[in-house]
Amino acid sequence: MIELVIAMIVGALLNVIAHDEEVLIVFGILMIFARDIGIICLKMEWRDIMRSIILGSIWSGWLMFFINNEKNRREN
C-alpha cells in the first residue's frame, strides 16, 4: 500500500513538473527497471507502478484544474 502511495505522489509531482505523458511513461519504465535490479525495493508489479503513476498524475491534474477555476472565479 505504501508503494502505491509513493508511486502516486511521484506521478503527481511529475505532472506538476512536466505536463507531459511521455515523461510519465518513461519514468514508470525507469522505476520498473530500478525495481528489477534492486535499486528500489517496491513489491509491486509493473502494471501497478504504471497505473499508480498515471492515477497520481490524473488526480493532480484535476486538482490543479479546479484550483485554477476557483482562482479565476474569485478574480472575476
Backbone as CSV, one residue per row, in Angstrom:
resi,resn,N_x,N_y,N_z,CA_x,CA_y,CA_z,C_x,C_y,C_z
1,MET,0.826,-1.200,0.000,0.000,0.000,0.000,0.866,1.258,0.000
2,ILE,1.937,1.232,0.791,2.827,2.400,0.847,3.468,2.630,-0.519
3,GLU,3.837,1.535,-1.204,4.452,1.679,-2.519,3.490,2.338,-3.494
4,LEU,2.206,1.986,-3.404,1.187,2.573,-4.273,1.090,4.073,-4.040
5,VAL,1.086,4.476,-2.788,1.005,5.900,-2.449,2.249,6.634,-2.937
6,ILE,3.413,6.032,-2.754,4.657,6.662,-3.211,4.629,6.859,-4.723
7,ALA,4.201,5.837,-5.456,4.147,5.963,-6.914,3.113,6.996,-7.342
8,MET,2.006,7.115,-6.624,1.007,8.134,-6.948,1.550,9.534,-6.696
9,ILE,2.268,9.703,-5.597,2.861,11.006,-5.300,3.896,11.372,-6.365
10,VAL,4.691,10.398,-6.778,5.671,10.643,-7.840,4.967,11.055,-9.127
11,GLY,3.872,10.373,-9.462,3.114,10.746,-10.654,2.552,12.144,-10.565
12,ALA,2.062,12.510,-9.384,1.528,13.861,-9.201,2.625,14.907,-9.350
13,LEU,3.782,14.655,-8.764,4.892,15.601,-8.884,5.365,15.725,-10.326
14,LEU,5.429,14.592,-11.019,5.839,14.652,-12.420,4.833,15.415,-13.262
15,ASN,3.554,15.290,-12.949,2.538,16.032,-13.692,2.711,17.527,-13.479
16,VAL,3.010,17.925,-12.259,3.210,19.342,-11.959,4.458,19.861,-12.666
17,ILE,5.505,19.054,-12.694,6.768,19.493,-13.277,6.733,19.465,-14.803
18,ALA,6.233,18.388,-15.387,6.430,18.170,-16.819,5.207,18.434,-17.680
19,HIS,4.021,18.159,-17.197,2.791,18.260,-18.001,2.905,17.443,-19.282
20,ASP,3.532,16.302,-19.221,3.783,15.527,-20.432,3.626,14.041,-20.134
21,GLU,2.779,13.370,-20.914,2.520,11.957,-20.678,3.742,11.093,-20.964
22,GLU,4.557,11.500,-21.946,5.727,10.704,-22.282,6.703,10.650,-21.112
23,VAL,6.819,11.742,-20.382,7.703,11.759,-19.218,7.211,10.764,-18.180
24,LEU,5.887,10.701,-17.979,5.333,9.755,-17.015,5.620,8.321,-17.425
25,ILE,5.458,8.027,-18.704,5.689,6.662,-19.178,7.158,6.282,-19.031
26,VAL,8.059,7.177,-19.424,9.494,6.899,-19.305,9.879,6.724,-17.844
27,PHE,9.357,7.576,-16.960,9.696,7.444,-15.546,9.157,6.138,-14.982
28,GLY,7.960,5.747,-15.400,7.410,4.466,-14.951,8.280,3.302,-15.383
29,ILE,8.774,3.358,-16.617,9.657,2.292,-17.104,10.958,2.285,-16.311
30,LEU,11.507,3.464,-16.009,12.728,3.529,-15.197,12.497,2.970,-13.797
31,MET,11.322,3.245,-13.214,11.014,2.677,-11.898,10.923,1.161,-11.965
32,ILE,10.384,0.636,-13.059,10.289,-0.819,-13.217,11.685,-1.431,-13.285
33,PHE,12.589,-0.827,-14.081,13.951,-1.344,-14.168,14.664,-1.227,-12.825
34,ALA,14.464,-0.113,-12.130,15.100,0.060,-10.823,14.594,-0.985,-9.839
35,ARG,13.319,-1.306,-9.930,12.757,-2.336,-9.052,13.355,-3.692,-9.396
36,ASP,13.500,-3.976,-10.694,14.000,-5.279,-11.128,15.454,-5.503,-10.732
37,ILE,16.278,-4.461,-10.759,17.684,-4.656,-10.398,17.945,-4.380,-8.922
38,GLY,16.901,-4.043,-8.177,17.033,-3.939,-6.732,17.385,-2.573,-6.198
39,ILE,17.400,-1.537,-7.043,17.687,-0.196,-6.536,16.538,0.287,-5.661
40,ILE,15.323,0.046,-6.134,14.131,0.414,-5.370,13.465,-0.870,-4.915
41,CYS,13.151,-0.971,-3.649,12.523,-2.173,-3.114,11.007,-2.033,-3.156
42,LEU,10.443,-2.015,-4.343,8.993,-1.968,-4.492,8.479,-3.387,-4.670
43,LYS,7.485,-3.728,-3.893,6.880,-5.049,-4.038,5.619,-4.921,-4.870
44,MET,5.770,-4.342,-6.049,4.640,-4.096,-6.932,4.955,-4.660,-8.305
45,GLU,3.923,-5.048,-9.006,4.077,-5.441,-10.403,4.231,-4.180,-11.247
46,TRP,4.762,-4.333,-12.448,4.980,-3.166,-13.305,3.669,-2.498,-13.662
47,ARG,2.588,-3.277,-13.807,1.289,-2.676,-14.128,0.817,-1.774,-12.992
48,ASP,1.061,-2.205,-11.757,0.660,-1.394,-10.603,1.456,-0.102,-10.532
49,ILE,2.736,-0.166,-10.850,3.569,1.036,-10.840,3.064,2.033,-11.872
50,MET,2.857,1.573,-13.103,2.393,2.473,-14.159,1.007,3.024,-13.841
51,ARG,0.121,2.155,-13.359,-1.240,2.597,-13.056,-1.240,3.646,-11.950
52,SER,-0.450,3.436,-10.916,-0.449,4.390,-9.814,0.211,5.706,-10.209
53,ILE,1.243,5.664,-11.053,1.854,6.908,-11.534,0.853,7.689,-12.375
54,ILE,0.147,6.989,-13.255,-0.839,7.664,-14.100,-1.998,8.191,-13.266
55,LEU,-2.461,7.416,-12.274,-3.546,7.890,-11.404,-3.134,9.133,-10.624
56,GLY,-1.911,9.135,-10.093,-1.430,10.318,-9.387,-1.362,11.530,-10.291
57,SER,-0.953,11.312,-11.527,-0.902,12.407,-12.490,-2.293,12.940,-12.799
58,ILE,-3.251,12.042,-13.002,-4.622,12.467,-13.298,-5.215,13.221,-12.121
59,TRP,-5.029,12.699,-10.919,-5.590,13.371,-9.731,-5.008,14.760,-9.554
60,SER,-3.695,14.887,-9.729,-3.097,16.213,-9.559,-3.537,17.149,-10.678
61,GLY,-3.732,16.607,-11.883,-4.230,17.435,-12.981,-5.618,17.973,-12.699
62,TRP,-6.511,17.122,-12.204,-7.856,17.580,-11.847,-7.804,18.596,-10.714
63,LEU,-6.951,18.349,-9.724,-6.833,19.281,-8.603,-6.349,20.644,-9.087
64,MET,-5.344,20.666,-9.953,-4.849,21.937,-10.484,-5.919,22.629,-11.319
65,PHE,-6.719,21.855,-12.081,-7.803,22.413,-12.879,-8.826,23.110,-11.987
66,PHE,-9.235,22.442,-10.909,-10.232,23.037,-10.022,-9.679,24.233,-9.254
67,ILE,-8.420,24.176,-8.866,-7.810,25.311,-8.173,-7.741,26.517,-9.104
68,ASN,-7.332,26.300,-10.360,-7.267,27.410,-11.318,-8.645,27.974,-11.609
69,ASN,-9.656,27.110,-11.738,-11.021,27.595,-11.955,-11.498,28.448,-10.787
70,GLU,-11.228,27.999,-9.574,-11.653,28.750,-8.389,-10.917,30.085,-8.313
71,LYS,-9.623,30.076,-8.636,-8.843,31.310,-8.615,-9.375,32.299,-9.655
72,ASN,-9.671,31.809,-10.862,-10.209,32.679,-11.908,-11.593,33.205,-11.535
73,ARG,-12.401,32.372,-10.897,-13.740,32.800,-10.496,-13.666,33.908,-9.452
74,ARG,-12.729,33.785,-8.528,-12.594,34.810,-7.480,-12.041,36.111,-8.042
75,GLU,-11.166,36.022,-9.049,-10.595,37.236,-9.638,-11.615,37.997,-10.465
76,ASN,-12.563,37.289,-11.057,-13.577,37.947,-11.900,-14.743,38.292,-11.084
